[in-house]
Amino acid sequence: MPASPSTARAINDRLALRLLQQEGPLTAGQLKQLTGLSRPTVADLVERLTASGLITVVGESGEQRRGPNARLYGIVADRAHLAALDVRTESVAVAVSDLLGREPAEACVPIGGDTGTGPAVEQAVTLVERVAEEAGARRLHTVGIGAPGLIDPVTGELRNSTGLPEWHRRLVAALQERLPSARVIVENETNLAALAEQRDGAALGRDTFVLLWLGHGTGAAVVLDGTLRRGASGGAGEIGFLPVPGTGALPSATDCTGGFHSLAGAAAVVELAREHGLPCPETGREPAAAELVRHAVTACASPADVSLADAARAARFLDALADRVALGAASVVALLDPGCVVLGGEVGQAGGDVLAARVAERVSRMAPLPTEVRPSTLGGGAVLRGALLTARDRAQDELFAPPGAPAHPAPSPGG
């Protein structure tokens, strides 16, 4: 059945707006060429989108040509402002940008473990308001939040998870109360990191891959045939609970101690470095673990700059870490055959090609399926980037739909 005129207009408008968002300002002639639409159809959609305030004339394509076809049209970027939050166990980072994501304002505040729920929520919400003001955002259209834990696939809410601070769950309601006109979206942090790596990072151009998150905790995001797989209860990728050899215990339904987390989480990485004689901080913080891995990689890459003993210790540490990471990676490969595993998070980025090559060699011996192992290019910043991309997708989905047009869900990774 052919589309109705209103549906056809909506489809054409969305196509033109997506092109303007991806390519930058275009002339009506360029829109005609890229969309394959007729000249009258393009003229109508340009007039329609201009009247709705979504696009405007931003310049001309050349001084030698004048008239409608020479005008450059661009999206009105400040039609909507977006916010993104990366909610960690002991901190929250915020970014605010316009509809085109240009020069986002960013800030981060630590939230100590002894901070009460109310004060912690207030700190986070106040940070959002301050960064929005710095970005010149009079009103936030959409807020994307990346958080650890399980997201209910039906309600989209953060489920109560053992070990996560209570302020995480209270934050969503507080933001909705203080920003009543904004749409607030919550997504698992690892899923958002996968979206960012696919759009802008190590998984660029791939529609099937697994992101193995290596940070304070461990997690995995599964993208198969262009679709992010969340699982029946929203828990796909909870690899920290995966039983693995070498931990001396088994995880439980409420505690991942004894699972893959006990081998590859930040505290485990710091302890492993200590066992190999590397100087270590007192705590198993995520940045400390990444710093240790980065120093080891540097020692292996530039052995002339360190003693032979230090280079040997660094190499043994990276080999032992690769042994551990490969257990989780090989398990994922054997079950899903993703063809590509991205080592994400701060530790994955710090390990770079040196750690990725070690893991790839071990996976090739443990699983019969050809698999490329790549280091993250975005590291811990992937969560904030993914949250901003998700907020932009949702905002554009609403703003780019003419009144009365059918709504479409925001695309998931690869969609």
Legacy VTK file of the C-alpha trace (Angstrom):
# vtk DataFile Version 3.0
C-alpha trace
ASCII
DATASET POLYDATA
POINTS 415 float
0.000 0.000 0.000
1.477 3.376 -1.017
2.176 5.877 1.761
-0.337 8.648 2.346
0.750 12.185 1.361
1.284 13.162 5.007
3.381 10.067 5.706
5.416 10.628 2.553
6.070 14.222 3.598
7.156 13.076 7.065
9.558 10.522 5.591
11.041 13.072 3.191
11.412 15.681 5.928
13.180 13.223 8.230
15.523 12.181 5.434
16.444 15.778 4.624
16.992 16.680 8.279
19.177 13.642 8.888
21.314 14.592 5.892
21.660 18.167 7.146
22.631 16.835 10.571
25.235 14.461 9.116
26.604 16.497 6.213
26.210 20.060 7.447
24.606 22.913 5.459
23.364 21.939 1.995
21.705 23.695 -0.925
18.326 22.639 -2.246
20.155 21.240 -5.272
22.406 19.137 -3.072
19.405 17.880 -1.116
17.776 16.900 -4.414
20.887 14.975 -5.444
21.349 13.196 -2.093
17.687 12.314 -1.515
16.745 11.487 -5.109
13.569 13.543 -4.712
12.173 15.798 -7.399
12.938 19.515 -7.450
9.330 20.527 -6.519
9.289 18.027 -3.635
12.587 19.389 -2.280
11.338 22.970 -2.645
8.199 22.083 -0.686
10.083 20.379 2.146
12.591 23.250 2.418
9.720 25.728 2.699
7.947 23.503 5.234
11.016 22.964 7.443
11.946 26.636 7.316
8.443 27.670 8.360
8.578 25.215 11.280
11.821 26.754 12.546
13.892 23.598 12.090
16.172 24.917 9.353
17.299 28.343 8.217
19.508 29.958 5.563
23.095 29.972 6.849
24.923 31.212 3.745
25.327 30.797 -0.003
27.060 28.138 -2.066
28.903 30.558 -4.348
28.963 34.214 -5.254
28.508 33.461 -8.941
25.057 31.968 -8.304
22.144 33.728 -6.689
18.625 32.618 -5.970
16.931 29.876 -3.963
19.121 27.014 -5.192
22.310 28.828 -4.120
21.208 29.246 -0.518
22.764 26.987 2.061
20.302 25.567 4.570
21.324 24.329 7.987
19.624 22.984 11.099
18.756 25.533 13.780
21.087 24.017 16.367
19.768 25.874 19.408
16.214 24.738 18.720
16.911 22.186 21.461
19.575 21.656 24.122
20.487 18.229 25.412
22.113 16.984 28.590
24.017 13.782 29.278
25.010 12.268 32.613
27.571 9.572 33.373
26.599 8.353 36.832
29.342 6.420 38.609
29.383 4.941 42.105
31.281 7.927 43.507
30.897 10.682 40.902
28.701 12.185 38.225
29.797 13.839 34.969
27.535 16.118 32.925
27.674 17.441 29.360
25.241 19.851 27.697
25.162 20.626 23.974
22.910 21.956 21.241
21.130 19.820 18.672
24.292 19.427 16.592
26.487 18.514 19.547
28.853 21.434 19.021
31.329 22.316 21.787
29.472 20.767 24.699
29.958 22.239 28.159
31.173 19.576 30.590
31.827 19.211 34.318
32.272 16.465 36.879
31.893 16.310 40.658
32.932 13.581 43.104
30.253 12.210 45.408
31.744 10.461 48.408
30.435 7.217 49.777
29.505 8.916 53.044
27.333 11.518 51.309
23.677 11.063 52.162
21.117 10.259 49.487
19.477 13.696 49.554
22.723 15.713 49.390
24.102 13.432 46.665
21.006 13.910 44.512
21.115 17.668 45.072
24.775 17.814 44.040
24.024 15.981 40.805
20.934 17.999 39.879
22.663 21.282 40.707
25.557 20.301 38.463
23.155 19.697 35.569
21.568 23.113 36.093
24.960 24.845 36.319
26.374 23.237 33.177
23.146 24.002 31.296
23.467 27.649 32.278
27.106 27.729 31.159
26.045 26.267 27.803
23.393 28.958 27.358
20.575 26.417 27.487
17.381 28.160 28.570
15.569 24.841 28.599
16.692 21.241 28.278
14.727 19.190 25.790
16.121 15.717 26.562
18.376 14.304 29.271
20.230 11.022 28.704
21.603 9.178 31.735
24.140 6.360 31.738
24.205 4.359 34.959
25.518 0.999 36.170
22.952 -1.667 36.962
19.879 -3.092 35.277
17.371 -1.056 33.301
13.834 -2.427 33.242
13.074 -3.081 29.528
9.370 -2.307 30.044
9.436 0.830 32.201
12.890 2.092 31.270
13.646 2.681 34.957
16.802 1.833 36.857
16.123 -1.280 38.905
17.257 -1.678 42.483
20.637 -3.406 42.334
22.693 -4.602 45.267
25.829 -2.535 45.731
24.617 0.622 43.966
24.003 3.753 46.054
20.381 4.734 46.619
20.938 8.183 45.117
21.268 6.603 41.672
17.603 5.609 41.646
16.434 8.840 43.268
18.277 10.963 40.715
15.913 10.232 37.835
12.820 11.365 39.764
14.635 14.464 41.029
15.686 15.501 37.531
12.163 14.999 36.222
10.810 17.152 39.053
13.323 19.989 38.559
13.166 19.782 34.746
9.470 19.029 34.129
9.593 19.883 30.413
12.554 17.582 29.685
12.432 13.959 28.589
14.649 11.865 30.888
16.058 8.610 29.479
18.065 6.053 31.470
20.295 3.432 29.849
22.920 1.007 31.097
26.359 2.616 30.920
27.953 -0.200 28.920
25.207 -0.091 26.303
25.784 3.639 25.879
29.522 3.077 25.566
28.851 0.578 22.770
26.707 3.130 20.939
29.478 5.726 21.166
32.186 3.287 20.056
30.054 2.281 17.077
29.266 5.845 16.020
32.615 7.476 16.745
35.102 4.917 18.025
36.630 1.470 17.730
33.499 -0.250 16.356
32.862 2.310 13.635
31.159 0.642 10.675
30.421 -2.654 12.436
26.859 -3.880 12.961
27.884 -6.949 15.009
30.342 -6.708 17.911
30.668 -6.995 21.679
32.012 -4.262 23.926
33.796 -5.697 26.960
33.797 -2.952 29.605
36.891 -2.867 31.835
36.540 -0.211 34.501
35.593 -0.044 38.173
33.447 -3.057 37.353
33.059 -5.228 34.287
30.230 -5.501 31.802
29.454 -6.297 28.201
27.233 -4.775 25.535
26.020 -7.020 22.737
25.197 -5.613 19.290
24.037 -8.235 16.774
22.945 -7.449 13.215
22.620 -3.772 14.040
20.495 -4.231 17.160
21.482 -3.744 20.782
20.424 -6.891 22.633
19.161 -6.150 26.141
17.785 -9.572 27.079
14.455 -10.606 28.588
14.993 -8.665 31.817
17.386 -6.006 30.562
20.424 -7.824 31.939
22.207 -9.044 28.820
25.932 -8.499 29.247
26.191 -8.806 33.049
29.504 -10.562 32.539
30.769 -9.666 35.998
28.663 -12.598 37.272
30.193 -15.051 34.790
31.742 -17.978 36.733
35.391 -18.304 35.714
38.374 -20.311 36.949
40.912 -18.617 39.166
38.661 -16.871 41.678
38.329 -19.624 44.263
34.591 -19.022 44.686
31.332 -18.709 42.796
29.224 -15.579 42.321
25.727 -15.387 43.758
22.528 -13.746 42.537
23.330 -10.678 44.653
27.136 -10.565 44.570
29.493 -10.943 41.606
32.447 -11.759 43.847
33.876 -14.959 42.441
32.803 -14.068 38.920
34.684 -12.378 36.069
34.515 -9.109 38.030
36.899 -10.611 40.588
39.504 -11.101 37.867
39.150 -7.977 35.737
37.536 -5.236 37.848
39.655 -2.226 38.862
40.476 -3.557 42.336
41.586 -6.882 40.847
43.804 -5.118 38.291
45.487 -3.066 41.016
46.066 -6.173 43.125
47.470 -8.040 40.116
49.914 -5.197 39.488
50.977 -5.310 43.136
51.610 -9.052 42.860
53.924 -8.379 39.921
55.937 -5.782 41.765
54.487 -2.667 40.150
54.117 0.366 42.457
50.425 0.618 43.340
48.118 3.086 45.102
46.260 1.953 48.185
42.823 1.787 46.561
41.445 -0.094 43.579
40.100 3.003 41.870
39.249 2.852 38.172
41.657 5.636 37.102
44.440 4.038 39.197
43.962 0.697 37.438
44.066 2.393 34.045
47.196 4.324 35.029
48.974 1.114 36.040
48.081 -0.534 32.727
49.197 2.531 30.773
52.550 2.623 32.567
53.076 -1.079 31.884
52.306 -0.592 28.187
54.775 2.299 28.026
57.467 0.189 29.705
56.952 -2.599 27.163
56.888 -0.226 24.199
60.008 1.708 25.299
62.200 -0.769 27.190
65.248 1.452 26.690
63.682 4.073 28.971
63.318 1.698 31.932
65.410 -0.994 33.568
65.301 -4.514 32.150
63.756 -5.703 35.415
60.974 -3.104 35.219
60.237 -3.941 31.577
60.090 -7.637 32.407
57.715 -7.029 35.337
55.476 -4.890 33.138
55.364 -7.572 30.430
54.506 -10.296 32.937
51.745 -8.133 34.412
50.208 -7.505 30.976
50.432 -11.185 30.116
48.630 -12.102 33.341
45.982 -9.431 32.757
45.468 -10.671 29.178
45.009 -14.205 30.522
42.173 -12.929 32.709
40.500 -10.705 30.137
40.654 -13.487 27.557
38.521 -15.733 29.785
35.622 -13.312 29.512
36.261 -12.474 25.862
36.514 -16.120 24.797
33.281 -16.966 26.616
31.463 -14.234 24.715
33.018 -15.305 21.417
32.049 -18.949 21.884
28.416 -18.032 22.566
27.815 -15.152 20.152
30.477 -15.241 17.412
30.557 -11.417 17.203
33.654 -11.263 15.007
34.886 -8.240 16.972
35.449 -7.578 20.672
36.185 -4.012 21.783
38.069 -3.672 25.073
36.243 -0.681 26.492
36.448 1.516 29.553
39.501 3.287 30.926
41.478 0.044 31.312
40.695 -1.119 27.771
41.772 2.230 26.356
44.917 2.318 28.496
45.921 -1.174 27.329
45.722 -0.065 23.712
46.993 -2.304 20.953
49.487 -3.957 23.294
46.841 -5.479 25.576
44.394 -6.071 22.692
47.001 -8.101 20.771
47.725 -10.233 23.821
44.017 -10.894 24.380
43.444 -11.656 20.686
46.235 -14.243 20.669
44.758 -16.013 23.686
41.207 -15.915 22.346
42.398 -17.460 19.078
43.711 -20.425 21.083
40.567 -20.753 23.228
37.820 -20.305 20.612
37.635 -21.613 17.017
35.855 -18.505 15.706
37.888 -15.739 14.013
37.691 -12.653 16.204
39.299 -9.242 16.003
40.106 -7.606 19.347
40.291 -3.827 19.316
41.097 -1.320 22.073
38.599 1.391 22.891
39.323 4.790 21.383
36.916 6.607 23.717
37.646 4.931 27.061
35.565 6.067 30.014
34.330 9.069 28.034
32.273 6.702 25.875
29.434 6.629 28.418
28.937 10.393 28.396
29.255 10.476 24.614
26.739 7.659 24.248
24.283 9.373 26.596
24.540 12.570 24.551
24.008 10.673 21.288
20.957 8.929 22.738
19.493 12.226 23.931
20.096 13.732 20.492
18.449 10.778 18.746
15.341 11.086 20.897
15.132 14.855 20.501
15.583 14.687 16.750
12.997 11.934 16.481
10.453 14.244 18.060
11.543 17.545 16.541
12.048 16.194 13.036
8.511 14.794 12.912
5.962 17.265 11.501
2.772 17.692 13.548
0.544 14.633 13.169
3.269 12.456 11.729
3.716 8.970 13.207
6.391 8.709 15.880
9.333 6.365 15.474
11.619 5.057 18.202
15.136 6.372 18.407
17.608 4.094 16.645
19.666 1.694 18.711
23.306 1.039 17.845
23.547 0.154 14.197
19.921 1.061 13.553
LINES 1 416
415 0 1 2 3 4 5 6 7 8 9 10 11 12 13 14 15 16 17 18 19 20 21 22 23 24 25 26 27 28 29 30 31 32 33 34 35 36 37 38 39 40 41 42 43 44 45 46 47 48 49 50 51 52 53 54 55 56 57 58 59 60 61 62 63 64 65 66 67 68 69 70 71 72 73 74 75 76 77 78 79 80 81 82 83 84 85 86 87 88 89 90 91 92 93 94 95 96 97 98 99 100 101 102 103 104 105 106 107 108 109 110 111 112 113 114 115 116 117 118 119 120 121 122 123 124 125 126 127 128 129 130 131 132 133 134 135 136 137 138 139 140 141 142 143 144 145 146 147 148 149 150 151 152 153 154 155 156 157 158 159 160 161 162 163 164 165 166 167 168 169 170 171 172 173 174 175 176 177 178 179 180 181 182 183 184 185 186 187 188 189 190 191 192 193 194 195 196 197 198 199 200 201 202 203 204 205 206 207 208 209 210 211 212 213 214 215 216 217 218 219 220 221 222 223 224 225 226 227 228 229 230 231 232 233 234 235 236 237 238 239 240 241 242 243 244 245 246 247 248 249 250 251 252 253 254 255 256 257 258 259 260 261 262 263 264 265 266 267 268 269 270 271 272 273 274 275 276 277 278 279 280 281 282 283 284 285 286 287 288 289 290 291 292 293 294 295 296 297 298 299 300 301 302 303 304 305 306 307 308 309 310 311 312 313 314 315 316 317 318 319 320 321 322 323 324 325 326 327 328 329 330 331 332 333 334 335 336 337 338 339 340 341 342 343 344 345 346 347 348 349 350 351 352 353 354 355 356 357 358 359 360 361 362 363 364 365 366 367 368 369 370 371 372 373 374 375 376 377 378 379 380 381 382 383 384 385 386 387 388 389 390 391 392 393 394 395 396 397 398 399 400 401 402 403 404 405 406 407 408 409 410 411 412 413 414
